Amino acid sequence: MKQQWLIDLRNELDLTQEQVATKAGISRVYYNMIESGLRSPSVKAAKGISRALHIKWPIFFEDQRFGSKHSQQPSIPE
């Protein structure tokens, strides 16, 4: 299932997939698979992506769709 909340957040921050992936320390292909819903992120990847997008990393694991609770404003990771 496509993770539209993740795509929307990245676009709001005016970042490319490549930029997020680089900041997160993962490949663009892996990041694309996460956005596309083909892969779930590892904890390490979730933490990296959260730093890049200024969100808390547990959001990726809150439920099976790892994003349905994103209706709240992004927050800076702890």
DSSP file (Angstrom, degrees, kcal/mol; ACC not computed):
  #  RESIDUE AA STRUCTURE BP1 BP2  ACC     N-H-->O    O-->H-N    N-H-->O    O-->H-N    TCO  KAPPA ALPHA  PHI   PSI    X-CA   Y-CA   Z-CA
    1    1 A M              0   0    0      0, 0.0     2,-0.0     0, 0.0     0, 0.0   0.000 360.0 360.0 360.0 126.1    0.0    0.0    0.0
    2    2 A K        -     0   0    0      1,-0.1     2,-1.3    35,-0.1    34,-0.2  -0.314 360.0-134.3 -59.4 136.2    1.4    3.4   -1.1
    3    3 A Q    >>  +     0   0    0     32,-3.0     4,-1.8     1,-0.2     3,-0.8  -0.637  32.3 170.9 -96.6  77.0    2.4    5.5    1.9
    4    4 A Q  H 3> S+     0   0    0     -2,-1.3     4,-3.2     1,-0.3     5,-0.2   0.833  73.1  60.2 -59.9 -35.6    0.9    8.8    0.7
    5    5 A W  H 3> S+     0   0    0      1,-0.2     4,-2.2     2,-0.2    -1,-0.3   0.882 106.4  47.9 -60.2 -37.0    1.5   10.5    4.1
    6    6 A L  H <> S+     0   0    0     -3,-0.8     4,-2.2     2,-0.2    -1,-0.2   0.896 113.1  47.2 -71.1 -41.0    5.2    9.9    3.6
    7    7 A I  H  X S+     0   0    0     -4,-1.8     4,-2.4     2,-0.2    -2,-0.2   0.926 112.9  49.5 -63.7 -46.0    5.2   11.2    0.1
    8    8 A D  H  X S+     0   0    0     -4,-3.2     4,-2.5     1,-0.2    -2,-0.2   0.907 111.1  49.1 -61.8 -42.8    3.2   14.3    1.1
    9    9 A L  H  X S+     0   0    0     -4,-2.2     4,-1.7    -5,-0.2    -1,-0.2   0.928 111.0  49.5 -63.8 -44.8    5.5   15.1    4.0
   10   10 A R  H  <>S+     0   0    0     -4,-2.2     5,-2.2     1,-0.2    -1,-0.2   0.916 112.9  47.6 -59.6 -43.0    8.6   14.8    1.8
   11   11 A N  H ><5S+     0   0    0     -4,-2.4     3,-1.5     1,-0.2    -1,-0.2   0.879 106.7  56.5 -67.0 -38.0    7.0   17.0   -0.8
   12   12 A E  H 3<5S+     0   0    0     -4,-2.5    -1,-0.2     1,-0.3    -2,-0.2   0.859 108.8  47.7 -59.7 -34.6    6.0   19.6    1.9
   13   13 A L  T 3<5S-     0   0    0     -4,-1.7    -1,-0.3    -5,-0.2    -2,-0.2   0.414 113.7-123.8 -86.7   1.8    9.7   19.8    2.9
   14   14 A D  T < 5 +     0   0    0     -3,-1.5     2,-0.3     1,-0.2    -3,-0.2   0.903  61.9 143.6  56.8  46.1   10.6   20.1   -0.8
   15   15 A L      < -     0   0    0     -5,-2.2    -1,-0.2     4,-0.0     2,-0.2  -0.876  44.9-134.6-115.2 148.1   12.9   17.1   -0.7
   16   16 A T     >  -     0   0    0     -2,-0.3     4,-2.2     1,-0.1     5,-0.2  -0.501  30.7-108.9 -87.8 166.4   13.6   14.5   -3.4
   17   17 A Q  H  > S+     0   0    0      1,-0.2     4,-2.8     2,-0.2     5,-0.2   0.904 121.8  54.8 -59.5 -40.5   13.7   10.8   -2.6
   18   18 A E  H  > S+     0   0    0      1,-0.2     4,-2.6     2,-0.2    -1,-0.2   0.907 107.2  49.3 -60.5 -43.0   17.4   11.0   -3.2
   19   19 A Q  H  > S+     0   0    0      2,-0.2     4,-2.4     1,-0.2    -1,-0.2   0.922 113.2  45.8 -64.7 -44.5   17.8   13.7   -0.6
   20   20 A V  H  X S+     0   0    0     -4,-2.2     4,-2.3     2,-0.2    -2,-0.2   0.941 113.9  49.3 -63.4 -46.3   15.8   11.9    2.0
   21   21 A A  H  X>S+     0   0    0     -4,-2.8     5,-2.4     2,-0.2     4,-1.1   0.914 111.3  49.0 -60.2 -44.0   17.6    8.7    1.4
   22   22 A T  H ><5S+     0   0    0     -4,-2.6     3,-0.6     1,-0.2    -1,-0.2   0.937 113.3  46.3 -61.8 -47.0   21.0   10.4    1.6
   23   23 A K  H 3<5S+     0   0    0     -4,-2.4    -1,-0.2     1,-0.2    -2,-0.2   0.834 114.8  48.6 -64.0 -31.9   20.1   12.1    4.9
   24   24 A A  H 3<5S-     0   0    0     -4,-2.3    -1,-0.2    -5,-0.2    -2,-0.2   0.611 110.9-121.3 -84.0 -13.2   18.7    8.8    6.2
   25   25 A G  T <<5S+     0   0    0     -4,-1.1     2,-0.3    -3,-0.6    -3,-0.2   0.806  75.2 109.6  76.5  30.0   21.8    6.8    5.2
   26   26 A I  S   <S-     0   0    0     -5,-2.4    -1,-0.3    -6,-0.2    -2,-0.1  -0.819  74.2 -89.6-128.4 169.5   19.9    4.4    2.9
   27   27 A S     >  -     0   0    0     -2,-0.3     4,-2.3     1,-0.1     5,-0.2  -0.446  28.6-124.0 -78.6 155.6   19.6    3.9   -0.8
   28   28 A R  H  > S+     0   0    0      1,-0.2     4,-2.8     2,-0.2     5,-0.2   0.868 113.1  56.4 -64.1 -35.8   17.1    5.8   -2.9
   29   29 A V  H  > S+     0   0    0      2,-0.2     4,-2.1     1,-0.2    -1,-0.2   0.925 108.3  46.2 -62.3 -45.4   15.8    2.4   -4.2
   30   30 A Y  H  > S+     0   0    0      2,-0.2     4,-1.8     1,-0.2    -2,-0.2   0.927 113.3  49.5 -62.8 -45.5   15.1    1.2   -0.6
   31   31 A Y  H  X S+     0   0    0     -4,-2.3     4,-2.6     1,-0.2     5,-0.2   0.920 109.3  52.2 -61.0 -42.7   13.5    4.6    0.3
   32   32 A N  H  X S+     0   0    0     -4,-2.8     4,-2.5     1,-0.2    -1,-0.2   0.893 107.5  52.6 -59.9 -39.9   11.3    4.3   -2.9
   33   33 A M  H  X>S+     0   0    0     -4,-2.1     5,-2.2     2,-0.2     6,-1.5   0.857 109.1  49.8 -65.2 -34.9   10.2    0.9   -1.8
   34   34 A I  H ><5S+     0   0    0     -4,-1.8     3,-0.9     4,-0.2    -2,-0.2   0.942 112.7  46.1 -67.5 -48.3    9.2    2.2    1.6
   35   35 A E  H 3<5S+     0   0    0     -4,-2.6   -32,-3.0     1,-0.2    -2,-0.2   0.879 112.7  51.4 -60.2 -37.8    7.2    5.1    0.1
   36   36 A S  H 3<5S-     0   0    0     -4,-2.5    -1,-0.2   -34,-0.2    -2,-0.2   0.594 113.4-119.2 -77.2 -10.9    5.6    2.6   -2.4
   37   37 A G  T <<5S+     0   0    0     -3,-0.9    -3,-0.2    -4,-0.6    -2,-0.1   0.612  83.5 116.7  82.2  12.0    4.6    0.3    0.4
   38   38 A L  S   <S+     0   0    0     -5,-2.2     2,-0.3    -6,-0.2    -4,-0.2   0.740  79.4  25.7 -82.8 -23.8    6.7   -2.6   -1.0
   39   39 A R  S    S-     0   0    0     -6,-1.5    -2,-0.3    -9,-0.1    -1,-0.2  -0.977  70.6-135.3-136.7 148.6    8.9   -2.7    2.0
   40   40 A S        -     0   0    0     -2,-0.3     2,-0.1    -3,-0.1    -6,-0.1  -0.824  38.4-109.1 -95.3 145.2    8.6   -1.7    5.7
   41   41 A P        -     0   0    0      0, 0.0     2,-0.1     0, 0.0    -1,-0.0  -0.426  24.4-120.9 -74.6 149.1   11.6    0.1    7.1
   42   42 A S     >  -     0   0    0     -2,-0.1     4,-2.9     1,-0.1     5,-0.2  -0.338  35.3-102.8 -70.5 168.2   14.0   -1.4    9.5
   43   43 A V  H  > S+     0   0    0      2,-0.2     4,-2.5     1,-0.2     5,-0.2   0.925 125.3  51.5 -60.4 -43.3   14.3    0.4   12.8
   44   44 A K  H  > S+     0   0    0      1,-0.2     4,-2.0     2,-0.2    -1,-0.2   0.923 112.6  44.8 -60.3 -45.1   17.7    1.9   11.6
   45   45 A A  H  > S+     0   0    0      2,-0.2     4,-3.0     1,-0.2     5,-0.3   0.906 111.4  53.2 -66.0 -41.5   16.1    3.1    8.4
   46   46 A A  H  X S+     0   0    0     -4,-2.9     4,-2.4     1,-0.2    -2,-0.2   0.902 109.4  49.0 -60.5 -41.1   13.0    4.5   10.2
   47   47 A K  H  X S+     0   0    0     -4,-2.5     4,-1.8     2,-0.2    -1,-0.2   0.905 112.7  47.8 -65.2 -41.1   15.3    6.4   12.6
   48   48 A G  H  X S+     0   0    0     -4,-2.0     4,-2.0     2,-0.2    -2,-0.2   0.926 113.2  46.8 -65.2 -45.2   17.3    7.8    9.6
   49   49 A I  H  X S+     0   0    0     -4,-3.0     4,-2.3     1,-0.2    -2,-0.2   0.899 109.7  55.1 -63.7 -39.8   14.2    8.8    7.7
   50   50 A S  H  X>S+     0   0    0     -4,-2.4     5,-1.8    -5,-0.3     4,-1.2   0.883 107.3  49.5 -63.1 -37.7   12.7   10.4   10.8
   51   51 A R  H  <5S+     0   0    0     -4,-1.8     3,-0.2     1,-0.2    -1,-0.2   0.917 112.3  48.4 -64.6 -41.9   15.8   12.6   11.2
   52   52 A A  H  <5S+     0   0    0     -4,-2.0    -2,-0.2     1,-0.2    -1,-0.2   0.843 121.8  33.9 -67.3 -33.8   15.5   13.6    7.6
   53   53 A L  H  <5S-     0   0    0     -4,-2.3    -1,-0.2    -5,-0.1    -2,-0.2   0.415 106.3-120.1-105.7   0.2   11.8   14.4    7.8
   54   54 A H  T  <5 +     0   0    0     -4,-1.2     2,-0.3    -3,-0.2    -3,-0.2   0.927  69.9 122.8  61.7  48.6   11.7   15.7   11.4
   55   55 A I  S   <S-     0   0    0     -5,-1.8     2,-0.4    19,-0.2    -1,-0.2  -0.854  70.8 -92.7-129.1 167.2    9.2   13.2   12.7
   56   56 A K    >   -     0   0    0     -2,-0.3     3,-1.4    21,-0.1     4,-0.2  -0.698  32.5-136.0 -82.2 133.3    9.3   10.6   15.5
   57   57 A W  G >  S+     0   0    0     -2,-0.4     3,-1.8     1,-0.3     4,-0.2   0.773  94.1  71.3 -65.4 -29.4   10.5    7.2   14.2
   58   58 A P  G >  S+     0   0    0      0, 0.0     3,-2.4     0, 0.0     4,-0.4   0.710  76.9  83.2 -62.6 -15.0    8.0    5.0   16.0
   59   59 A I  G X  S+     0   0    0     -3,-1.4     3,-0.9     1,-0.3     4,-0.3   0.819  82.1  62.7 -55.6 -29.1    5.3    6.3   13.6
   60   60 A F  G <  S+     0   0    0     -3,-1.8    -1,-0.3     1,-0.2     3,-0.1   0.684 110.7  37.5 -69.1 -16.4    6.5    3.7   11.1
   61   61 A F  G <  S+     0   0    0     -3,-2.4    -1,-0.2    -4,-0.2    -2,-0.2   0.226  81.5 104.8-120.6  12.7    5.5    0.9   13.5
   62   62 A E  S <  S-     0   0    0     -3,-0.9     2,-0.3    -4,-0.4    -2,-0.1   0.821  97.0 -14.5 -69.5 -31.1    2.3    2.3   15.1
   63   63 A D  S >  S-     0   0    0     -4,-0.3     3,-2.0    -3,-0.1    -1,-0.1  -0.922  86.0 -78.5-156.4-178.1    0.1   -0.1   13.0
   64   64 A Q  T 3  S+     0   0    0      1,-0.3    -2,-0.0    -2,-0.3    -4,-0.0   0.775 128.5  50.1 -62.6 -27.1    0.3   -2.3   10.0
   65   65 A R  T 3  S-     0   0    0     -4,-0.0    -1,-0.3   -62,-0.0    -4,-0.1   0.452  96.5-145.4 -90.0   0.9    0.1    0.5    7.5
   66   66 A F  S <  S+     0   0    0     -3,-2.0    -2,-0.1     1,-0.2    -5,-0.1   0.737  83.6  47.2  37.6  40.6    2.9    2.4    9.4
   67   67 A G    >   +     0   0    0     -7,-0.0     3,-1.9   -62,-0.0    -1,-0.2   0.421  64.8 106.9-173.7  -3.3    1.4    5.8    8.8
   68   68 A S  T 3  S+     0   0    0      1,-0.3     3,-0.4     2,-0.1    -2,-0.0   0.730  83.5  57.0 -65.8 -19.0   -2.3    6.0    9.4
   69   69 A K  T >  S+     0   0    0    -10,-0.2     3,-0.9     1,-0.2    -1,-0.3   0.227  74.0 104.6 -93.9  14.8   -1.7    8.1   12.5
   70   70 A H  T <   +     0   0    0     -3,-1.9    -1,-0.2     1,-0.2    -2,-0.1   0.372  43.4 103.1 -78.3   7.1    0.2   10.8   10.7
   71   71 A S  T 3   +     0   0    0     -3,-0.4    -1,-0.2     2,-0.1     2,-0.1   0.692  66.7  84.6 -64.4 -14.9   -2.7   13.1   10.8
   72   72 A Q  S <  S-     0   0    0     -3,-0.9     3,-0.1     1,-0.1    -3,-0.0  -0.451  98.6 -88.0 -82.1 161.3   -0.9   14.9   13.6
   73   73 A Q        -     0   0    0     -2,-0.1    -1,-0.1     1,-0.1    -2,-0.1  -0.397  51.4-100.2 -64.6 142.9    1.8   17.6   12.8
   74   74 A P        -     0   0    0      0, 0.0     2,-0.3     0, 0.0   -19,-0.2  -0.329  42.3-157.5 -60.1 147.2    5.3   16.1   12.4
   75   75 A S        -     0   0    0     -3,-0.1     3,-0.1   -19,-0.0    -3,-0.0  -0.917  24.0 -95.7-128.6 157.9    7.5   16.5   15.4
   76   76 A I        -     0   0    0     -2,-0.3   -20,-0.1     1,-0.1   -25,-0.1  -0.500  48.8-107.5 -71.7 134.3   11.2   16.6   15.9
   77   77 A P              0   0    0      0, 0.0   -21,-0.1     0, 0.0    -1,-0.1  -0.242 360.0 360.0 -62.9 150.7   12.6   13.1   16.9
   78   78 A E              0   0    0     -3,-0.1   -22,-0.1   -23,-0.0    -2,-0.1   0.459 360.0 360.0 -83.8 360.0   13.7   12.7   20.4
